[in-house]
Amino acid sequence: MFPDLVASSSLILSSLSSLFRWQALDVAYPGPNFISNPVAAPILGPEITTFIEEVREKWKAPGVTIAIVRPDGLEEYGGFGKSTEDGDEVDPDTLFSIGSCSKAFASASIGILIDDFAQGRNKTSLPPNLNKLDWTTKVADLFPDDWLLQDKWATESATLIDILTHLSGLPRHDMSYLRGDAPLANVRRLRHLAPTYGFREKWQYNNIMYIVASDIITRYSTVNYTSFVEERIFKPLNMSRSSFSEYEAITKGNFSQSWDGFTNRRIPYSFSAEDREVIAGPGGVISSAKDMAKWMQMLLNEGKNTATNATIISHSSFTTITGAHSIATSHPQWPDTSVTTYGLGWILDSYQGHNRVWHNGGLPGFSTLLHLYPDDGLGIFLSSNGNDKHAVLTAIAARIAEDVFGLSHIPWVNRYLASSTKNSTGSPPPTPELPSANNNSTSPSISQFEGTYYSAGYGNVTLCSQVSSSDECRKLYEEDFRGLLGPELHSDQTLLASYERMWCSHFYFARGTGLQCPSLSPCAT
C-alpha cells in the first residue's frame, strides 16, 4: 500500500543473511528485445550484495528476497537473511505475502473479463440494461441491487476506472470490514461509509474498491475471484508456487514466517481461510521471487507470455491498466522523482529520467515492492518478512536501477533516516509522554468518553477507561493489554478497546496522541 498517503483518524469510529545466493539463468525466457542498456555482467555482484546486507541490517529486516528481470531478458535472484525462527534461509522459492502488489492481478483480471465479453468467450450474461462490458461501464449497472454510496453522483456515475484508480471520494475505511465477511457484504456496507471528498475530486487510496472488483469477477465469470486468477494468470505463466491460501503455501513448503517491524517479534499470518476471498483482490497474493519474475516478464512484454507468446492481457487492456488516470501527488516527493500518478493497481512516475511503473504492498509482517522500467526492460521485485520495511526495499531497488542504468547513487538510506515519518529505522516508537489529569484541570476527564459507540458502517465499539467497572473493560486492562506497551496503558488519560476486524483486534486512544493500534493483531498500512 502507498506508505506516504495514509488515512487520518479524526473521528472515533472512522479513524478507526545470512549467506547470499544468486543465479542468472542461461536459458531464461528471452523476453522483449530491448536495445537500451544491455547487461553483460551479473547485476547482483559483490558490491551490491554488500550494500543490500548493510541496509537490511540497519532496518532490522529479518529476510529479503529479490528477483530481477534484466534488460537482456535474463533473470537473477537473491536471498538474504532468514525465513524461519529456526534459521532457514530465504531463497528464490521462499513464499511471501505481497500485499497491495496483488492489486495489479485484480485489474488484470478485470481486463481479461472485459476481453472475454468482447470476444464472446463469456459464460455468463450481463444485466439486461447492459450490452457490453468495458472500462467505462458503471458499477451501478453491475450491482443493480447492491451498489449505493452516500454521494448520489458517485453512485450513479462511478466506472470501473474510477474505483480502480481511487477516485470514489471515500478514504480507506479499512477498519470497517469484519473477519469472515463475504466480498458482497463489503459492497453493501459502502452505503454506510462517508466520503471525505467529492467524487473524482481527489485521489484517495481505498482497498474496498478492489474487493468490489474481485466480486465483479466472481459475479460475471463462472468461478470465484481466486480461482479466476489461478486459471487465467498463475497457470498460463507457470506461477506454480503462487496462491491466495496460507494452507496451500504451507503445503507447497518454504512459506516465510513474519516478524513485527519494531521489535522483530514473531507474528502469525493474519488471515484465515474465511478471509481469503475478501483480502484476495486488494492484497491476498502469496508468491515467490521466481514466480514474480514470470509475472514481470509478461508485463514487460506488454501482456504476452514470453514463454509461449500467448496473450494473457490484451494490448488494449494492458495500456489502460498501466496508463495514468489520476494524480496521486501534485509535486515530486524528491528532486530525482516526478509527479506521481495512478493507473489501475499501478503507481506511475519517473526515477532519474527513467519512466517507472510500480507498486508496494504492506501486510502485517510483510513488505513488498515491485518496480518496472518498461522503456528499459528492467523489472525488480523485492519482499521482506518484516513489517513496514519499505525503506529497505526502496533503497535496494533504487541502487539496482542506478547500477543498471549508470545513474548517480542517491543516498536513500540517509533520506529515510532524516525524513521518514514512519520510524523506518526499525526502532520502536517512543512511549508517549501523557499529561497528568492533575495538569489538565480545565479538560474533561477522559473517562467521560467511555461507553459503547455505534456506527452502521463500523458496528459497536466499547471504549474503556481505567475506572471502568464492567467485566469487558476489566479483561482489557488485566488480560489483553497487560504488560504490552508499558505504563501509558494504565494512565488515566487512556481509553482501550477490543475491536475484532480484518486488520486489527484492539486499539487505544491516549490523550494527545490519537489512535494507537498495538501488535496484538497488527494493523496494516
VEXDREN-2710 file (C-alpha; in Angstrom, 1 decimal):
% VEXDREN-2710
k/r/px/py/pz
1/MET/0.0/0.0/0.0
2/PHE/1.2/3.5/-0.7
3/PRO/3.1/4.3/2.6
4/ASP/3.2/8.1/2.4
5/LEU/-0.6/8.5/1.9
6/VAL/-2.3/7.0/4.9
7/ALA/-5.7/7.6/6.5
8/SER/-6.2/10.2/9.1
9/SER/-8.1/9.4/12.3
10/SER/-10.2/12.4/13.4
11/LEU/-13.3/10.6/14.5
12/ILE/-13.6/7.8/17.0
13/LEU/-15.2/5.2/14.7
14/SER/-13.9/6.3/11.3
15/SER/-10.2/6.7/12.4
16/LEU/-10.7/3.6/13.1
17/SER/21.6/-13.1/5.6
18/SER/22.8/-14.9/6.2
19/LEU/24.5/-16.3/3.1
20/PHE/23.6/-14.7/-0.2
21/ARG/22.9/-16.7/-3.3
22/TRP/22.1/-15.5/-6.8
23/GLN/21.7/-17.1/-10.2
24/ALA/21.5/-15.9/-13.8
25/LEU/19.5/-18.3/-15.9
26/ASP/21.3/-19.1/-19.1
27/VAL/18.2/-20.3/-20.8
28/ALA/15.6/-18.0/-19.2
29/TYR/12.7/-16.8/-21.2
30/PRO/14.1/-14.5/-23.9
31/GLY/11.8/-11.5/-23.1
32/PRO/11.3/-8.5/-25.2
33/ASN/14.1/-7.2/-27.5
34/PHE/15.1/-4.1/-25.6
35/ILE/18.1/-2.5/-27.2
36/SER/19.0/0.1/-24.5
37/ASN/21.4/-0.8/-21.7
38/PRO/22.1/-4.5/-22.3
39/VAL/23.6/-6.0/-19.2
40/ALA/26.6/-8.4/-19.6
41/ALA/27.9/-8.8/-16.0
42/PRO/25.7/-10.0/-13.1
43/ILE/23.7/-7.2/-11.5
44/LEU/23.8/-8.9/-8.1
45/GLY/27.6/-8.7/-7.8
46/PRO/29.7/-8.4/-4.6
47/GLU/29.3/-4.6/-4.2
48/ILE/25.5/-4.5/-4.4
49/THR/25.1/-7.6/-2.2
50/THR/27.3/-5.9/0.5
51/PHE/25.0/-2.9/0.2
52/ILE/21.9/-5.0/0.5
53/GLU/23.2/-6.7/3.7
54/GLU/24.1/-3.3/5.2
55/VAL/20.7/-1.9/4.5
56/ARG/18.9/-5.0/5.7
57/GLU/20.7/-5.0/9.0
58/LYS/20.3/-1.2/9.5
59/TRP/16.5/-1.6/9.3
60/LYS/16.4/-5.0/11.0
61/ALA/14.7/-6.8/8.1
62/PRO/14.8/-10.5/9.0
63/GLY/14.8/-11.6/5.4
64/VAL/14.7/-10.2/1.9
65/THR/14.0/-12.0/-1.4
66/ILE/14.8/-10.4/-4.8
67/ALA/14.0/-11.1/-8.5
68/ILE/15.4/-9.1/-11.3
69/VAL/14.4/-9.3/-15.0
70/ARG/17.3/-7.8/-16.8
71/PRO/17.2/-5.7/-20.0
72/ASP/18.6/-8.7/-21.9
73/GLY/15.7/-10.9/-20.7
74/LEU/17.7/-13.0/-18.3
75/GLU/16.7/-13.3/-14.7
76/GLU/18.7/-13.0/-11.4
77/TYR/17.6/-13.9/-7.9
78/GLY/18.8/-13.1/-4.4
79/GLY/18.0/-14.4/-1.0
80/PHE/19.2/-12.7/2.2
81/GLY/18.6/-13.4/5.9
82/LYS/16.2/-15.9/7.5
83/SER/12.7/-17.1/6.7
84/THR/12.0/-19.0/9.9
85/GLU/12.9/-18.8/13.6
86/ASP/14.9/-22.0/13.1
87/GLY/17.2/-20.0/10.8
88/ASP/16.1/-21.4/7.4
89/GLU/17.5/-19.1/4.8
90/VAL/15.5/-17.1/2.3
91/ASP/15.9/-18.3/-1.3
92/PRO/14.2/-17.6/-4.6
93/ASP/11.4/-20.1/-3.9
94/THR/10.5/-18.7/-0.5
95/LEU/6.9/-17.6/-0.4
96/PHE/5.9/-14.1/0.8
97/SER/2.6/-12.3/1.1
98/ILE/2.9/-9.4/-1.4
99/GLY/0.1/-7.2/-0.1
100/SER/-1.1/-4.5/-2.4
101/CYS/1.1/-5.6/-5.2
102/SER/-1.9/-8.0/-5.6
103/LYS/-4.0/-5.1/-6.9
104/ALA/-2.4/-5.5/-10.3
105/PHE/-3.7/-9.0/-10.5
106/ALA/-7.2/-7.7/-9.8
107/SER/-7.1/-5.0/-12.5
108/ALA/-5.6/-7.6/-15.0
109/SER/-8.4/-9.9/-14.2
110/ILE/-11.0/-7.2/-14.9
111/GLY/-9.2/-6.6/-18.2
112/ILE/-9.3/-10.3/-19.0
113/LEU/-13.0/-10.4/-18.2
114/ILE/-13.7/-7.4/-20.5
115/ASP/-11.8/-9.2/-23.3
116/ASP/-13.8/-12.3/-22.7
117/PHE/-17.1/-10.4/-23.2
118/ALA/-15.7/-8.6/-26.2
119/GLN/-14.6/-11.9/-27.9
120/GLY/-17.7/-13.8/-27.0
121/ARG/-15.9/-16.1/-24.5
122/ASN/-18.1/-15.1/-21.6
123/LYS/-20.1/-17.8/-19.9
124/THR/-22.5/-15.5/-18.0
125/SER/-24.7/-12.7/-19.1
126/LEU/-24.7/-9.0/-18.3
127/PRO/-27.7/-7.3/-16.7
128/PRO/-30.5/-6.6/-19.3
129/ASN/-29.6/-2.9/-19.5
130/LEU/-26.0/-3.5/-20.5
131/ASN/-25.0/-4.6/-24.0
132/LYS/-21.2/-4.6/-23.4
133/LEU/-18.6/-4.6/-20.6
134/ASP/-15.7/-2.1/-20.8
135/TRP/-13.6/0.1/-18.6
136/THR/-16.3/2.8/-18.7
137/THR/-19.1/0.5/-17.5
138/LYS/-20.8/1.9/-14.5
139/VAL/-20.5/-0.1/-11.3
140/ALA/-24.2/0.6/-10.5
141/ASP/-25.1/-1.3/-13.6
142/LEU/-23.1/-4.3/-12.5
143/PHE/-24.6/-4.3/-9.0
144/PRO/-28.1/-3.0/-9.6
145/ASP/-29.4/-4.1/-6.2
146/ASP/-26.3/-3.7/-4.0
147/TRP/-24.3/-0.7/-5.1
148/LEU/-25.1/2.5/-3.1
149/LEU/-22.8/5.3/-2.0
150/GLN/-23.7/8.3/0.1
151/ASP/-22.7/10.6/-2.8
152/LYS/-25.6/10.3/-5.4
153/TRP/-23.4/11.3/-8.3
154/ALA/-20.8/8.7/-7.3
155/THR/-23.4/6.0/-7.0
156/GLU/-24.8/6.8/-10.5
157/SER/-21.5/7.6/-12.3
158/ALA/-18.6/5.6/-10.9
159/THR/-17.0/3.4/-13.5
160/LEU/-14.6/0.6/-13.3
161/ILE/-11.7/3.0/-13.9
162/ASP/-13.0/5.3/-11.1
163/ILE/-13.0/2.6/-8.5
164/LEU/-9.6/1.1/-9.6
165/THR/-7.9/4.5/-9.6
166/HIS/-9.1/5.5/-6.1
167/LEU/-11.4/8.4/-7.3
168/SER/-14.6/7.3/-5.4
169/GLY/-14.3/10.1/-2.8
170/LEU/-14.0/7.5/0.0
171/PRO/-11.0/7.2/2.3
172/ARG/-9.7/3.8/3.3
173/HIS/-12.3/2.8/5.8
174/ASP/-10.1/-0.3/6.4
175/MET/-11.5/-0.8/9.9
176/SER/-15.0/-1.3/8.7
177/TYR/-14.8/-4.8/7.4
178/LEU/-15.1/-7.9/9.5
179/ARG/-13.3/-11.2/9.6
180/GLY/-15.2/-13.8/7.7
181/ASP/-17.0/-11.1/5.6
182/ALA/-18.1/-12.1/2.1
183/PRO/-17.0/-9.6/-0.6
184/LEU/-20.6/-8.7/-1.3
185/ALA/-21.1/-7.7/2.4
186/ASN/-18.4/-5.0/1.8
187/VAL/-20.2/-3.8/-1.3
188/ARG/-23.4/-3.4/0.6
189/ARG/-21.7/-1.7/3.5
190/LEU/-20.4/1.1/1.3
191/ARG/-23.7/3.0/1.7
192/HIS/-22.9/3.5/5.4
193/LEU/-19.3/4.8/4.8
194/ALA/-18.9/8.5/4.5
195/PRO/-16.8/10.1/1.8
196/THR/-14.2/12.8/2.7
197/TYR/-14.0/14.3/-0.8
198/GLY/-16.3/14.7/-3.7
199/PHE/-16.4/12.0/-6.4
200/ARG/-13.4/12.4/-8.7
201/GLU/-12.2/15.4/-6.6
202/LYS/-9.1/13.8/-5.1
203/TRP/-7.1/10.6/-5.2
204/GLN/-7.7/8.6/-2.0
205/TYR/-6.4/5.1/-1.5
206/ASN/-9.2/2.6/-0.9
207/ASN/-8.9/-1.1/-0.6
208/ILE/-12.6/-1.8/-0.5
209/MET/-13.0/-0.9/-4.2
210/TYR/-10.6/-3.7/-5.0
211/ILE/-12.9/-6.0/-3.0
212/VAL/-15.7/-4.7/-5.3
213/ALA/-13.6/-5.5/-8.3
214/SER/-13.0/-9.1/-7.2
215/ASP/-16.7/-9.6/-6.6
216/ILE/-17.4/-8.4/-10.2
217/ILE/-15.1/-11.2/-11.4
218/THR/-17.0/-13.7/-9.2
219/ARG/-20.4/-12.4/-10.4
220/TYR/-19.7/-12.3/-14.1
221/SER/-17.4/-15.3/-14.6
222/THR/-18.2/-18.9/-13.7
223/VAL/-15.7/-19.1/-10.8
224/ASN/-14.8/-17.1/-7.7
225/TYR/-12.1/-14.5/-8.0
226/THR/-9.2/-16.5/-6.6
227/SER/-9.9/-19.4/-9.0
228/PHE/-10.1/-17.0/-11.9
229/VAL/-6.7/-15.6/-11.2
230/GLU/-5.3/-19.1/-10.7
231/GLU/-6.7/-20.3/-14.0
232/ARG/-6.2/-17.2/-16.2
233/ILE/-2.9/-15.9/-14.8
234/PHE/-1.0/-18.2/-12.5
235/LYS/-1.3/-21.4/-14.6
236/PRO/-0.6/-19.8/-18.0
237/LEU/2.5/-18.2/-16.6
238/ASN/3.5/-21.3/-14.7
239/MET/3.5/-19.4/-11.4
240/SER/3.1/-22.8/-9.8
241/ARG/4.0/-21.7/-6.2
242/SER/1.6/-18.8/-6.1
243/SER/-1.7/-18.9/-4.4
244/PHE/-4.1/-16.9/-2.1
245/SER/-4.1/-19.5/0.7
246/GLU/-1.9/-19.9/3.8
247/TYR/-2.8/-23.6/3.7
248/GLU/-1.6/-24.0/0.1
249/ALA/1.6/-22.0/0.8
250/ILE/2.4/-24.2/3.8
251/THR/1.6/-27.4/1.8
252/LYS/3.9/-26.2/-1.0
253/GLY/6.6/-25.5/1.5
254/ASN/9.1/-22.7/2.2
255/PHE/6.4/-20.2/3.3
256/SER/8.2/-17.5/5.2
257/GLN/7.3/-16.7/8.8
258/SER/7.0/-13.0/9.6
259/TRP/8.1/-10.5/12.2
260/ASP/6.9/-7.2/13.7
261/GLY/8.7/-4.2/12.3
262/PHE/9.9/-2.7/15.5
263/THR/10.8/-5.5/18.0
264/ASN/11.3/-8.3/15.5
265/ARG/8.8/-10.3/17.5
266/ARG/7.3/-13.2/15.5
267/ILE/3.7/-12.6/14.5
268/PRO/1.2/-15.1/12.9
269/TYR/-0.1/-15.0/9.4
270/SER/-3.1/-12.6/9.7
271/PHE/-5.8/-14.1/7.5
272/SER/-7.9/-17.2/7.9
273/ALA/-9.4/-19.3/5.1
274/GLU/-12.7/-17.4/5.7
275/ASP/-10.9/-14.1/4.9
276/ARG/-9.4/-15.4/1.6
277/GLU/-12.0/-14.0/-0.9
278/VAL/-12.2/-10.6/0.8
279/ILE/-8.5/-9.9/1.1
280/ALA/-7.7/-11.5/-2.3
281/GLY/-8.4/-8.5/-4.5
282/PRO/-6.7/-5.8/-2.5
283/GLY/-3.8/-7.8/-1.0
284/GLY/-4.1/-11.6/-1.0
285/VAL/-1.4/-13.0/-3.3
286/ILE/1.3/-15.2/-1.8
287/SER/4.2/-15.7/-4.2
288/SER/7.9/-16.2/-4.6
289/ALA/10.7/-14.3/-6.4
290/LYS/10.8/-16.9/-9.2
291/ASP/7.1/-16.7/-9.8
292/MET/7.1/-12.9/-9.7
293/ALA/9.8/-12.8/-12.3
294/LYS/7.4/-14.6/-14.7
295/TRP/4.8/-12.0/-13.9
296/MET/7.2/-9.2/-14.6
297/GLN/8.4/-10.8/-17.8
298/MET/4.8/-10.8/-19.1
299/LEU/4.2/-7.2/-18.0
300/LEU/7.5/-6.1/-19.7
301/ASN/6.2/-7.9/-22.8
302/GLU/3.0/-5.8/-22.7
303/GLY/0.7/-8.6/-21.7
304/LYS/2.1/-11.6/-23.6
305/ASN/3.6/-14.7/-22.0
306/THR/7.3/-14.6/-23.0
307/ALA/7.5/-18.5/-22.9
308/THR/4.6/-19.2/-25.2
309/ASN/3.8/-15.8/-26.8
310/ALA/0.2/-16.4/-25.7
311/THR/-1.8/-13.3/-24.8
312/ILE/-2.6/-13.0/-21.1
313/ILE/-3.8/-9.4/-21.1
314/SER/-4.9/-7.8/-24.4
315/HIS/-2.8/-4.9/-25.6
316/SER/-5.8/-2.6/-25.2
317/SER/-6.4/-3.6/-21.6
318/PHE/-2.7/-3.5/-20.8
319/THR/-2.3/0.1/-22.0
320/THR/-5.4/1.1/-20.0
321/ILE/-4.2/-0.7/-16.8
322/THR/-0.6/0.8/-17.0
323/GLY/-1.7/4.3/-18.1
324/ALA/-2.2/7.3/-15.8
325/HIS/-5.8/8.0/-14.8
326/SER/-5.5/10.1/-11.6
327/ILE/-2.9/12.3/-9.9
328/ALA/-1.7/10.9/-6.6
329/THR/0.8/13.6/-5.7
330/SER/0.9/17.0/-7.4
331/HIS/4.5/17.7/-6.7
332/PRO/7.5/15.3/-6.8
333/GLN/8.5/14.0/-3.4
334/TRP/12.2/14.0/-4.3
335/PRO/14.2/16.0/-6.8
336/ASP/15.1/12.9/-8.8
337/THR/11.4/11.7/-9.0
338/SER/8.4/13.1/-10.8
339/VAL/4.8/13.8/-10.1
340/THR/3.1/10.6/-9.1
341/THR/0.0/9.3/-11.0
342/TYR/-2.0/6.2/-10.6
343/GLY/-3.2/3.6/-13.1
344/LEU/-5.3/0.6/-12.4
345/GLY/-3.4/-1.0/-9.5
346/TRP/-0.1/0.7/-10.5
347/ILE/1.7/3.8/-9.5
348/LEU/3.4/5.7/-12.3
349/ASP/6.4/8.2/-12.0
350/SER/9.9/8.5/-13.2
351/TYR/13.3/8.0/-11.4
352/GLN/16.2/10.0/-12.6
353/GLY/14.6/10.4/-16.0
354/HIS/13.5/6.7/-16.4
355/ASN/9.8/6.0/-16.6
356/ARG/8.7/3.7/-13.8
357/VAL/5.5/1.7/-13.2
358/TRP/5.4/0.3/-9.7
359/HIS/3.5/-0.6/-6.5
360/ASN/4.3/-1.5/-3.0
361/GLY/2.5/-3.7/-0.5
362/GLY/2.3/-4.0/3.2
363/LEU/0.5/-6.6/5.3
364/PRO/1.2/-7.5/9.0
365/GLY/4.7/-9.0/8.9
366/PHE/5.4/-8.5/5.2
367/SER/6.6/-5.6/3.0
368/THR/6.8/-5.8/-0.8
369/LEU/8.0/-3.6/-3.7
370/LEU/7.8/-4.1/-7.5
371/HIS/9.4/-1.7/-9.9
372/LEU/9.1/-1.9/-13.7
373/TYR/11.0/0.3/-16.1
374/PRO/9.0/-0.5/-19.2
375/ASP/11.1/1.6/-21.6
376/ASP/14.3/-0.1/-20.5
377/GLY/13.1/-3.7/-20.0
378/LEU/14.1/-3.8/-16.3
379/GLY/11.9/-5.4/-13.6
380/ILE/12.7/-5.5/-9.9
381/PHE/10.8/-7.4/-7.2
382/LEU/11.6/-7.4/-3.5
383/SER/9.8/-8.7/-0.5
384/SER/10.7/-8.8/3.2
385/ASN/9.3/-10.8/6.0
386/GLY/9.3/-7.8/8.4
387/ASN/6.5/-5.3/9.0
388/ASP/7.0/-1.8/7.4
389/LYS/10.3/-2.4/5.7
390/HIS/9.7/-0.2/2.6
391/ALA/12.7/1.9/3.4
392/VAL/14.9/-1.2/2.9
393/LEU/13.2/-2.2/-0.3
394/THR/13.2/1.3/-1.8
395/ALA/16.9/1.7/-1.1
396/ILE/17.8/-1.6/-2.7
397/ALA/15.5/-1.2/-5.7
398/ALA/16.9/2.3/-6.4
399/ARG/20.5/1.1/-6.2
400/ILE/19.8/-1.8/-8.6
401/ALA/18.3/0.6/-11.2
402/GLU/21.1/3.1/-10.7
403/ASP/23.7/0.4/-11.4
404/VAL/21.9/-0.9/-14.4
405/PHE/21.4/2.5/-16.0
406/GLY/24.7/4.0/-14.9
407/LEU/23.0/6.7/-12.8
408/SER/24.1/8.6/-9.7
409/HIS/23.8/6.8/-6.4
410/ILE/21.1/8.6/-4.4
411/PRO/21.6/8.3/-0.6
412/TRP/18.2/6.7/0.1
413/VAL/19.4/5.4/3.4
414/ASN/20.2/8.9/4.7
415/ARG/17.0/10.2/3.2
416/TYR/14.9/7.8/5.1
417/LEU/16.8/8.3/8.3
418/ALA/16.4/12.0/8.1
419/SER/12.8/12.3/6.9
420/SER/10.8/9.2/7.3
421/THR/7.7/9.8/9.3
422/LYS/7.1/6.1/9.8
423/ASN/10.2/5.5/12.0
424/SER/11.7/3.2/9.4
425/THR/14.9/2.7/11.4
426/GLY/13.3/-0.3/13.0
427/SER/13.3/1.2/16.4
428/PRO/10.1/1.1/18.4
429/PRO/8.3/4.5/18.6
430/PRO/9.0/6.4/21.8
431/THR/6.5/6.0/24.6
432/PRO/4.2/9.0/24.6
433/GLU/4.5/11.4/27.4
434/LEU/1.0/11.6/28.6
435/PRO/-0.3/14.6/30.5
436/SER/-1.5/14.0/34.0
437/ALA/-5.1/14.6/34.8
438/ASN/-3.9/17.0/37.6
439/ASN/-2.3/19.2/35.0
440/ASN/-5.4/19.3/32.9
441/SER/-7.9/20.6/35.3
442/THR/-9.8/22.5/32.6
443/SER/-10.0/19.5/30.3
444/PRO/-12.8/16.9/30.8
445/SER/-11.8/13.6/32.3
446/ILE/-11.1/11.1/29.5
447/SER/-13.4/8.7/31.4
448/GLN/-16.3/10.8/30.3
449/PHE/-15.8/9.4/26.9
450/GLU/-16.1/5.8/27.9
451/GLY/-19.0/3.8/26.7
452/THR/-20.4/2.0/23.7
453/TYR/-20.5/3.7/20.3
454/TYR/-22.3/2.6/17.2
455/SER/-22.0/3.3/13.5
456/ALA/-23.9/1.5/10.8
457/GLY/-20.6/1.2/8.9
458/TYR/-18.4/0.2/11.8
459/GLY/-20.7/-1.6/14.2
460/ASN/-20.3/-1.4/18.0
461/VAL/-17.2/-0.4/19.9
462/THR/-16.8/-0.1/23.6
463/LEU/-14.2/2.4/24.9
464/CYS/-12.9/1.5/28.4
465/SER/-11.2/3.8/30.9
466/GLN/-9.1/2.9/33.9
467/VAL/-12.0/3.4/36.2
468/SER/-14.4/1.2/34.1
469/SER/-16.0/-1.5/36.2
470/SER/-17.6/-3.7/33.6
471/ASP/-16.2/-7.3/33.1
472/GLU/-15.4/-6.5/29.5
473/CYS/-13.3/-3.5/30.5
474/ARG/-11.5/-5.2/33.4
475/LYS/-10.5/-8.0/31.0
476/LEU/-8.9/-5.5/28.6
477/TYR/-6.8/-3.9/31.4
478/GLU/-6.0/-7.1/33.3
479/GLU/-5.5/-9.6/30.5
480/ASP/-5.5/-8.3/26.9
481/PHE/-3.3/-5.2/27.4
482/ARG/-1.4/-6.3/30.5
483/GLY/2.3/-5.6/30.2
484/LEU/2.1/-5.0/26.5
485/LEU/3.1/-1.4/25.9
486/GLY/4.1/-0.1/29.3
487/PRO/2.7/2.5/31.8
488/GLU/0.8/4.6/29.3
489/LEU/-1.9/1.9/29.1
490/HIS/-2.6/2.3/32.8
491/SER/-2.8/6.1/32.6
492/ASP/-6.0/7.9/33.5
493/GLN/-5.5/9.6/30.1
494/THR/-6.1/6.4/28.1
495/LEU/-9.1/4.6/26.6
496/LEU/-8.8/1.0/25.5
497/ALA/-11.0/-1.1/23.2
498/SER/-11.4/-4.6/21.8
499/TYR/-12.4/-4.3/18.1
500/GLU/-12.2/-7.6/16.1
501/ARG/-11.8/-6.6/12.5
502/MET/-9.9/-7.7/9.5
503/TRP/-6.8/-5.5/10.2
504/CYS/-6.8/-5.2/14.0
505/SER/-8.1/-6.8/17.2
506/HIS/-7.5/-3.9/19.7
507/PHE/-6.8/-0.2/19.8
508/TYR/-6.4/2.5/22.3
509/PHE/-6.7/6.3/22.5
510/ALA/-4.2/8.3/24.6
511/ARG/-4.8/12.0/25.2
512/GLY/-2.6/14.0/22.9
513/THR/-1.5/11.0/20.7
514/GLY/-4.7/9.9/18.9
515/LEU/-5.5/6.4/17.8
516/GLN/-2.8/3.7/18.5
517/CYS/-3.1/0.1/17.3
518/PRO/-0.7/-2.2/19.2
519/SER/0.5/-5.5/17.7
520/LEU/-1.9/-7.8/19.5
521/SER/-3.1/-8.3/15.9
522/PRO/-1.1/-5.7/13.9
523/CYS/-2.9/-3.1/11.9
524/ALA/-1.8/-2.9/8.2
525/THR/-1.0/0.3/6.5
END
